[in-house]
Amino acid sequence: MTSSNALPSGDVAAVAQQGGIGLYEAERTAHRDAEAVRKQLAQQAAHDPLTGLLTRGGLAEQARQRRGRDVATTLLILDLDQFKLVNDSIGRAAGDKLLVVTARRLSHALPPGDLLAPIPIT
């Protein structure tokens, strides 16, 4: 990822002159803000916006981080039977609510540290 979130050096100097803060402080602030944006984007990329669960990429990253640990691993795949029928018959909003409620219930049933991610199977 490039540092496109950072202010160009001319803008940092202008901020420093107009705001009465030192150039060093302006650059530190710009760097801190860019880092906060980077972390927020990484969080958004790793979590589904509807359910808050891990995305496929987020799950893969968590699995990479856990690789090599001396811990048993189990993969459980659940399928919401006829989920498409819910969306088609009573609407997408109802389907979204079903996904959110299901995600919440499954999340609360897991021990701390376990992972849960919706992986669409086509």
Secondary structure as GFF3:
##gff-version 3
##sequence-region A 1 122
A	DSSP	alpha_helix	9	19	.	.	.	ID=ss1
A	DSSP	alpha_helix	23	46	.	.	.	ID=ss2
A	DSSP	alpha_helix	56	66	.	.	.	ID=ss3
A	DSSP	alpha_helix	83	90	.	.	.	ID=ss4
A	DSSP	alpha_helix	92	109	.	.	.	ID=ss5
###
